[in-house]
Amino acid sequence: MRILILGAGKMGSFFTDLLSFDHEVAVYEIDAKKLRFMYNTQRFTNKEEVKNFAPELVINAVSLKYTLDVFREIIPYLPHDCILSDISSVKTGFKEFYEQCGFRYVSTHPMFGPTFANLGKLADENAIVINEGDYMGRIFFKDLYSKLGLHICEYTFEEHDKTVAYSLSIPFISTFAFAAVMKHQDAPGTTFKRHMKIAQGVLSEDDCLLREILFNPYTKDQVEQICLEMKELIEIIENKDENRMQQYLSKIRANIKN
């Protein structure tokens, strides 16, 4: 299959490496410097090159802020039977775009960051495939993610954003809170060191990725829920209420029980 990857960032490079030995792959990137270390792939900086390549599948790997704009720019240079795809972490507005663009489409979200995750060992990671769109496109990505050992879930566009707001924004916000009050520790405890490692991993992710997750329209509700829980905990601590504390501990232990 002829596959065009839009963007030569971390995820674009990851998909290029992943696909280039089994497919004819090209990468389109307006910043030529980012293409210097791409190998076993064609490197395009001009849309006419895209037109001549005539891809059968496009994987849009640019940051969320530019995803739909880049689609609109490249569509006039694509064959009509080409399948459009994205790997964006937030899908707000994507369903409407796809339904109006006139192309077949598939939308997925590999639930791991190229910085924090071990790309050589992804068996414990997850991927979401949106169950709306082109059937063959979904089969392609489900097969690809299965070969990586990923656990695959299928959601609608709306279900995806709600799930991401819960599964990513809550740990991100918790990490931000931990880092915001950080003080140097001469003798950090085990729990502190574990939290520090998590914080360093999360904050090593690309800023664009962090913004995408936090600007998810469903994230605000999750943050407000955290604030309510912290307010309750502050009241318990201020009053040194042992009974309420015990009830609170029982509640949160039940939440994390497998």
C-alpha positions as CSV (number, residue, x, y, z in Angstrom):
1,M,0.0,0.0,0.0
2,R,1.2,3.5,-0.7
3,I,1.0,5.4,2.6
4,L,1.6,9.1,3.1
5,I,2.4,10.3,6.6
6,L,1.8,14.0,7.3
7,G,4.4,15.4,9.7
8,A,7.9,14.2,10.7
9,G,7.6,14.7,14.4
10,K,7.9,11.9,17.0
11,M,4.7,10.1,16.1
12,G,5.2,10.6,12.4
13,S,8.7,9.2,12.6
14,F,7.3,6.3,14.7
15,F,4.7,5.3,12.1
16,T,7.3,5.8,9.3
17,D,9.6,3.3,11.0
18,L,6.7,1.0,11.7
19,L,5.3,0.9,8.2
20,S,8.2,1.5,5.8
21,F,9.4,-2.0,5.5
22,D,6.0,-3.5,4.5
23,H,4.6,-0.6,2.5
24,E,5.6,2.1,0.1
25,V,5.8,5.1,2.5
26,A,6.3,8.8,2.0
27,V,6.5,11.6,4.5
28,Y,5.3,15.1,3.8
29,E,6.9,17.8,6.0
30,I,7.2,21.6,5.2
31,D,10.3,21.8,7.5
32,A,12.9,20.0,5.4
33,K,15.3,19.8,8.4
34,K,13.0,17.4,10.1
35,L,13.4,15.0,7.2
36,R,17.2,14.7,7.5
37,F,17.2,11.5,9.5
38,M,14.2,9.8,7.9
39,Y,15.2,6.6,6.0
40,N,13.7,3.9,3.9
41,T,11.0,6.4,2.9
42,Q,10.3,9.1,0.3
43,R,10.6,12.6,1.7
44,F,8.3,15.4,0.3
45,T,8.2,19.1,1.0
46,N,6.0,20.0,-2.0
47,K,2.4,19.1,-2.5
48,E,2.9,18.3,-6.2
49,E,5.1,15.4,-5.0
50,V,2.2,14.2,-3.0
51,K,0.0,14.3,-6.0
52,N,2.4,12.3,-8.1
53,F,2.7,9.7,-5.2
54,A,-1.0,9.2,-5.2
55,P,-1.3,7.7,-1.7
56,E,-4.0,5.1,-0.9
57,L,-3.9,6.0,2.8
58,V,-2.9,9.2,4.6
59,I,-1.9,9.2,8.2
60,N,-2.1,12.7,9.7
61,A,0.5,12.9,12.5
62,V,0.8,16.6,13.0
63,S,-0.2,18.2,16.3
64,L,-4.0,18.5,17.0
65,K,-3.9,22.3,16.5
66,Y,-3.1,21.9,12.8
67,T,-4.6,18.5,12.0
68,L,-7.7,19.6,10.2
69,D,-6.0,22.6,8.5
70,V,-3.3,20.2,7.1
71,F,-6.1,17.9,5.8
72,R,-7.7,20.8,4.0
73,E,-4.5,21.8,2.4
74,I,-3.5,18.3,1.2
75,I,-7.0,17.0,0.1
76,P,-6.8,18.8,-3.4
77,Y,-3.7,16.7,-4.1
78,L,-5.1,13.3,-3.2
79,P,-6.9,10.7,-5.3
80,H,-10.5,10.5,-4.5
81,D,-10.3,6.9,-3.3
82,C,-7.6,7.7,-0.7
83,I,-8.5,7.0,2.9
84,L,-7.8,9.8,5.4
85,S,-6.8,8.9,8.9
86,D,-5.7,10.7,12.1
87,I,-4.1,9.6,15.4
88,S,-5.2,12.7,17.4
89,S,-5.7,12.5,21.1
90,V,-8.9,14.7,21.0
91,K,-11.5,14.1,18.3
92,T,-13.8,17.2,18.8
93,G,-15.0,18.4,15.4
94,F,-13.4,15.5,13.5
95,K,-16.6,13.6,12.8
96,E,-18.2,16.7,11.2
97,F,-15.1,17.3,9.1
98,Y,-14.9,13.7,7.9
99,E,-18.5,13.5,7.0
100,Q,-18.3,16.6,4.9
101,C,-14.9,16.0,3.2
102,G,-16.1,13.4,0.7
103,F,-13.3,10.9,1.5
104,R,-13.3,7.6,3.2
105,Y,-11.8,7.9,6.7
106,V,-10.6,6.1,9.8
107,S,-9.7,7.7,13.1
108,T,-7.6,6.0,15.8
109,H,-5.6,7.0,18.9
110,P,-2.5,5.1,20.0
111,M,-2.7,5.7,23.8
112,F,1.0,6.0,24.4
113,G,3.4,8.9,24.1
114,P,6.5,8.5,22.0
115,T,8.6,10.1,24.8
116,F,7.3,8.3,27.9
117,A,6.4,4.9,26.5
118,N,8.8,2.2,25.6
119,L,8.1,1.9,21.8
120,G,10.0,-1.4,21.7
121,K,7.7,-3.0,24.3
122,L,4.1,-1.9,23.9
123,A,2.3,-5.1,25.1
124,D,0.9,-3.2,28.1
125,E,-0.3,-0.2,26.1
126,N,-3.7,0.5,24.5
127,A,-5.1,1.9,21.3
128,I,-8.5,3.2,20.5
129,V,-10.1,2.7,17.1
130,I,-13.1,4.9,16.3
131,N,-16.0,2.5,15.2
132,E,-17.3,5.1,12.8
133,G,-15.9,5.4,9.3
134,D,-14.4,3.1,6.7
135,Y,-14.5,-0.6,7.5
136,M,-11.3,-1.5,5.6
137,G,-9.5,1.4,7.2
138,R,-10.5,0.2,10.7
139,I,-9.3,-3.3,9.8
140,F,-5.9,-2.0,8.7
141,F,-5.2,-0.2,12.0
142,K,-6.6,-3.0,14.1
143,D,-4.3,-5.4,12.4
144,L,-1.4,-3.0,12.8
145,Y,-2.0,-2.4,16.5
146,S,-2.6,-6.1,17.1
147,K,0.9,-6.8,15.7
148,L,2.3,-4.4,18.2
149,G,0.5,-6.3,21.0
150,L,-1.7,-3.3,21.9
151,H,-5.0,-3.8,23.7
152,I,-7.6,-2.3,21.3
153,C,-10.9,-0.6,22.3
154,E,-13.5,0.7,19.9
155,Y,-15.5,3.8,20.7
156,T,-17.5,6.5,18.9
157,F,-15.9,9.9,18.5
158,E,-17.8,11.2,21.5
159,E,-17.1,8.2,23.7
160,H,-13.4,8.6,22.8
161,D,-13.1,12.1,24.1
162,K,-15.0,11.3,27.3
163,T,-12.7,8.3,27.9
164,V,-9.5,10.3,27.2
165,A,-10.7,13.1,29.5
166,Y,-11.0,10.5,32.3
167,S,-8.0,8.3,31.6
168,L,-5.5,11.0,30.7
169,S,-6.5,14.3,32.1
170,I,-6.9,13.0,35.7
171,P,-3.4,11.6,36.0
172,F,-2.0,14.7,34.1
173,I,-3.7,17.1,36.5
174,S,-2.6,15.1,39.5
175,T,1.0,15.2,38.2
176,F,0.8,18.9,37.6
177,A,-0.4,19.5,41.2
178,F,2.5,17.3,42.5
179,A,5.1,19.2,40.4
180,A,3.6,22.6,41.2
181,V,4.3,22.3,44.9
182,M,7.6,20.4,44.5
183,K,10.4,21.0,46.9
184,H,13.9,19.5,47.0
185,Q,14.1,16.5,49.3
186,D,17.4,15.5,50.9
187,A,16.0,12.1,51.9
188,P,12.9,11.4,49.7
189,G,10.8,8.4,50.6
190,T,9.9,5.6,48.3
191,T,6.4,6.9,47.5
192,F,7.9,10.4,46.7
193,K,10.5,8.9,44.4
194,R,7.8,6.9,42.5
195,H,5.7,10.0,42.1
196,M,8.7,12.0,40.9
197,K,9.5,9.4,38.3
198,I,5.9,9.6,37.0
199,A,6.0,13.4,37.0
200,Q,9.3,13.4,35.1
201,G,7.8,11.0,32.5
202,V,4.6,13.0,32.0
203,L,6.4,16.3,31.8
204,S,8.9,15.0,29.3
205,E,6.0,14.6,26.8
206,D,5.6,17.2,24.1
207,D,3.9,20.4,25.2
208,C,1.5,20.1,22.3
209,L,0.3,16.7,23.5
210,L,-0.2,18.0,27.1
211,R,-2.3,20.9,25.8
212,E,-4.3,18.6,23.6
213,I,-5.3,16.5,26.5
214,L,-6.1,19.4,28.8
215,F,-8.1,21.3,26.2
216,N,-10.3,18.3,25.7
217,P,-13.8,19.8,26.2
218,Y,-14.6,17.0,28.8
219,T,-11.4,17.7,30.8
220,K,-12.9,20.6,32.8
221,D,-15.5,18.4,34.5
222,Q,-12.8,16.0,35.6
223,V,-10.7,18.9,37.1
224,E,-13.7,20.2,38.9
225,Q,-14.4,16.8,40.4
226,I,-10.8,16.7,41.7
227,C,-11.3,20.1,43.2
228,L,-14.4,18.9,45.0
229,E,-12.6,15.9,46.4
230,M,-9.7,18.1,47.6
231,K,-12.1,20.4,49.3
232,E,-13.6,17.5,51.2
233,L,-10.2,16.2,52.2
234,I,-9.2,19.6,53.4
235,E,-12.2,19.8,55.6
236,I,-11.5,16.4,57.1
237,I,-7.9,17.4,57.8
238,E,-8.8,20.7,59.4
239,N,-11.3,19.1,61.7
240,K,-9.1,16.1,62.4
241,D,-12.2,14.0,61.9
242,E,-11.1,10.4,62.3
243,N,-14.4,8.9,61.3
244,R,-14.7,10.9,58.1
245,M,-11.1,10.1,57.3
246,Q,-11.7,6.4,57.7
247,Q,-14.8,6.6,55.5
248,Y,-12.8,8.6,52.9
249,L,-10.0,6.0,52.9
250,S,-12.5,3.2,52.5
251,K,-14.2,5.0,49.6
252,I,-10.9,5.6,47.7
253,R,-9.6,2.1,48.4
254,A,-12.9,0.7,46.9
255,N,-12.3,2.9,43.8
256,I,-8.9,1.4,43.0
257,K,-9.8,-2.2,43.9
258,N,-9.4,-4.5,41.0
